[in-house]
Amino acid sequence: MKKIKLILEDGSEFQGYSFGAQKSIAGEVVFNTAMTGYPESLTDPSYKGQILVATYPLIGNYGVPAKGKKDNMLEHYESDKIQVQAFVISDYSKEFSHWNAERSLHDWMVENNVPGIYGIDTRQLTKILREKGSMFGKIIVDDQDVDFYDPNKENLVAQVSISEKQVYGNGKYRILLIDCGVKNNIIRHLLKRDTTVIRVPWDYDISLEEYDGLFISNGPGDPTKCTVTVRNLELAYEKDNPMFGICLGNQLMALASGAETYKLKYGHRSHNQPVLHEDTKRAYITSQNHGYAVDNNSLKGDWEPLFINLNDETNEGFRHKIKPFFSTQFHPEASSGPTDTEFLFDEFIDMVKKYKEG
């Protein structure tokens, strides 16, 4: 029950209690409105450099799952460690109960050296972030002050991407995956569809590989920092191999096409964001986690919007009118969250099949 505090760059201060690691930390404060899925969110590399606020009041009640591995990945997590700077919640449940729980959220955060604060009014905090936008903040423990920290000035993708090539599965279709901070569930969805996944670093020379389809993953931070990846995608556009990008992959594909990206006021981070499919005018419910977006008006030539956010009309994906290239800003693999758009993986693999068959 050690008292600590969260301070925002506008001077707002919240008093609370410590759980997890006891250390001071700074980062960009963002909020997520999901009701479940904190193990997945905390290990999502897209949250690198951020202090995550959970708007759902009760956290920790189902503990943390076991560390079993499948397909050479942790089975119930999105990466091999907690990626957030810190975790901010309203009410921490010290007692947990779940058939798959191995330990408490507190013990897991201590193991990963990640601090948390509970006992604050996360509704008030979220209102501030909605009105003023995502802002820098810091958690202060034992009066050990730290400077505010802007993670968007760094190339966060280089920090979360793998350092050397890895291969998963032994399927019929070779998918080259550019790892910008990929979620494990993306790889799982590809492996379910008779693929061999060749996972390479964000700055890898993809011209060295033979592949049937190219996949560009999610990841953290400002997409304009990934100039090497954008240059590689520009060269990939000259070929006809099917291409699918998710989240940051959507933004990088846009930059490679000559379009522009911009920072959203507070981002989209929730399980139930409605998007409109431009072809069918059908709405889908999606899971999202991003702070940047593609400028719809900057799409040019043979590129056109594919999905639109029904809340604020921002871009949620685009495609090439002739070649088999498309992307989504949301997460069709959704772990956790709605799986309404999982069919997009099937569409991608269908394109790969047709390409392979000539």
N, C-alpha and C positions, 0 to 999 in steps of 0.2 A: 504493500500500500504506500510506496514511496511517491510523494507528490512531485510532479514534473509539469512542464508547460510547453504549449505549442504557440509560437509567435509567427504571425504573418507579416509580410513586408509593409502592409499598410498600417501596422501598429496593433492590429487586433491580437488579443492574447487569451488563451484558453488554459485553464488549470485542470489537470487531470492526474491520473495515477499511472505508474509505470508497469508494463509487462514486457516480456521478451528481454532482449539485451538492454542493459542499462548504460547507454552512452548517448551523447549529444550528436545530432545529425541534421543536415540541411538538404533541401531539394525543392522540386516544384510540386505544389500541393494540388491534387486533382481528386475528383470524387467518382465513385462507381455506385450505381443504383441497384445492382443485382442483389437478390435475396439469398442466393446460395453461390457456392463455388469459390470460397476464399483460398483454398489450396491451389486451385488453378490460376486464379488472378495473381496471387503473390509470386508465383513462379513464371509468370508470363514475361518474357524478355522485353515486351513493348513498354513495360512499366519501369524500365531502367532509369534511375535518376529521379524518380518521383516518390513523393510521400502520398500514400493512397488512403483516402477517406472512404469508409464503407457507410453508406446511408442507412442500410438495414441495421436496426438497433442491436440485435443480439448476435454476437460472433463468438465462435469457439465451442458452441454446444455440441458439434459432432466431431471435434478433435481433428486429427490429421491422419491420413491413411498410411498404410504400410509402404515400405520402399521397394516393393517387388519390381523386377525388371521384365520387360517383354519386348522382343525385337530390338534389344540393346538400348532400351529407353526406360526411364522410370515410368511405371504403368499408370499412375494416378496423378502425375504432375506434368506441367508444360515445359519444364527444363530441369536441370539437376540441382537447382538451388533457388532460394528466395531472391527475387530481382529488385523488389522495391527498396527504397531508402528506409522507409518506416511505415507503420500501419496505425491509422487513427480510427477508433471505434467508440461507440456510445457505451455499450455494456459488454464486458468480457465474462464469458461463462467459464469459471474455473473447473467445473465438473463437465465431462463430456461423455457422450454415449452414442456409439454407432458400431454396426457390425464390422466395419472395416477400419475402425480407429486403432492406431498403434500408440499414439502419444498425444499430449495436449498441444494446442497452438503455441502456448507460452514456451514449452520445452523446445519445440521446433525452431522458434524464432531465436531462442538463446543459442541453439546449435549453429544457426546461420549468422549469428552476431547482428541481428536486426532488431531495433527497438520498436516499441509500441506504446501508445497512450490511450487510456480508456477513461470513462467517466466524464466526458465532455458532451456538450450539446451539438451533435453532428448536424442537426437540422439547421441551427443558426449558422454553423460553419459553411454548410452547403449553400445557404442563401447568399452568403457573402461571395462565395466563388461564382455563383450564377450571375450575380449583379456585376461584379468587377472582373470576372474571368479568372482562369488559373493564375496563381501567383506563387512567388517564392515563400518558403516558410522554413522554420527550424524547430526542432524539439530540443529543449534544454534540460539536462539532467545534472543535479548537484551544482547548479550555477556555472557549469562549464560551457561558456558561450562559444558559438561558432559563427562564422560568416555565412550570409546567404549565398546560395549556390545556384547558378543557372546551368542546368544540364544540357540545354539546347545549344550551347556554344561549343559543345564537344561532339566528336563523332562517336555517338553511343553505339552505333551499329558495329563498329570495329571492336568494341568492348564485349559484345554478346555473341558475335559470330564465332564459329569454330575456326581453328588455326590451320587445319589440314583436312583433306578430303576424307569422307567416310561413306561407306556403301551399306545399304540396308536392302534385305530381300533378294530374291532371285526370280523375278517375274519376267514376263514376255516383253514389256515395254520399258525402255530406259528413260527415266525422268531425271533431268538435271535440275537440282534444287539449289538455288542461290540462297544461302543462309544469311539473312539480315537480322536474325534473332527469332528463328522459326519456332513455333509452338509444336510440341511433340505430336499433338493430335492431327496436325496437317500431314505429317509423315505416316501416321497410322492410317489415315484415310486413303493415301496414295497406295500404301502396301496392300490394302484390302482389294485393290483393283488390278491385280496381276502385274505389278510393276517392280522394277529394280530402281531404287532411289539413290542417286549419286549426289550426296550433299557436299557442297563446296563453300569456301569462305566468300564473304561479300565482295572481295576484290579479286577473285580468281579469274584467270584468263579462260573463259568458257570456250574459246575457239580450240582449246586443246582436247576437248571431249566430243565424242560422238553420242548423240542423244536423239530420242524420238520426240520428246516434249520438254519445254523449259518452264520451270516454276520459280516465281520470285516470292519470297516469304514476307511475313509481317516483320516488324522491328520497331525500335524506339527512335525518338528524336526527329530532327529536321532532315527531310529527304535530300535537301540540296547539299548536305555534307557528303553524300555518297556519289561523288563525281565519277569514280572508277566504274561503279556498277552501272550508272547511267550511260557511260560511254560503251560499255560492253553490250547493253541492251540496244543501243543504236545500231551496232553491228549485227546483232541477232535479228533485228527487223528486216535486214536484207535477205534473210533466209525465210523458208516457209514452215519451219517447225512450229507446231502449236505452242502457244504461250499463255500462261495463267498467272496472274498476280493477285495477292491478297494483302489488304491493309497498306503497309508501307510499300509493298510490291505494286499496288495500284498507283501510288504516287510516283514511284521510280519509273514505271512504264510511261506515265504521263509526261514526266520531264524528258524522257528519251524521245517522245513523240513531238516535242516542241511546245507542250503545254506548260502551265504554271501551277504552283501549289502555294498555299497560304496557311497561316496558323489560325485555328478556330479559337473562339473566345474561351471556352472551357472544355471543348472536345466532346466526343460521344463515347460514353463508357457505361454500358448497361446491357441487359439481356433482351430487351423488348423494343428495339428501334424498328419502326415500320419503314420499308422501302418499296418503291414502285418499279416494277419491271416495265421498261418503256415499250417493249414489243406487245405484250399481252395486256398491259394496264392492270396487272394483278399485283396485289400487295403481299409482301412477305414479312414475317417477323424475324428479326436478326439479332445476333450478338455482336457488340462492337467495342473497340478500344483503340482510339486514336486521337491525336491532338492537332493533326494537320489534314488538309483536304485538297482535292484537285479543283481548280477553277474551271467550271463547266464552259464558260465563255471563251476559254483559251484553247479548247480542243479544236483542231483545225484539220484540213485535208480530208482524208478518209477515216477519221476518228469521230465517234459519236457516243453520247451518254448511253449507258445500258441500264443503270438503276439510279433512282433519285430518292433522297431522304424525304419522307412525307411530313416530317416535323419542320424542317427548315429549308428544304429544297436544295440542299448541298449535294454534290456528286457522290454517288455510292458505287460507281463502277463505270467502265466504258469499254468499247471494243473497236476493232478495225472492221470496216465495211466489206473488205474483200478477203484479207488474210485471217487465219484462225488465231487471232490474238484477242484476249479479253481479260478483264480484271474486276475485282470487287473491293470496295472499301471495308465492308463488313466481313465477318468470319463465318463462312459456310460450314467449317469444321466444328465451330461452337463447343468448346469444352470449358466451363459448362455453359448451358444456354440452349435456345431453340435450334432445332436441326432442320428447319423448313427448307433451307437452301442447300442441303447436302447434295442434291441432284447436280449441282454445278461441277462437282468432281466427276460425275458420270459423263457430263457433256464434254469436259476436257479430255477424258480418256477416249471417248468416241472420236474426237478430233484426232487424237494421237493414232488410233487404229486406222482411220482413213488415210492419214499421212503415211503411215508405215506401209499400207497396202498400195500406196501410189495414187 
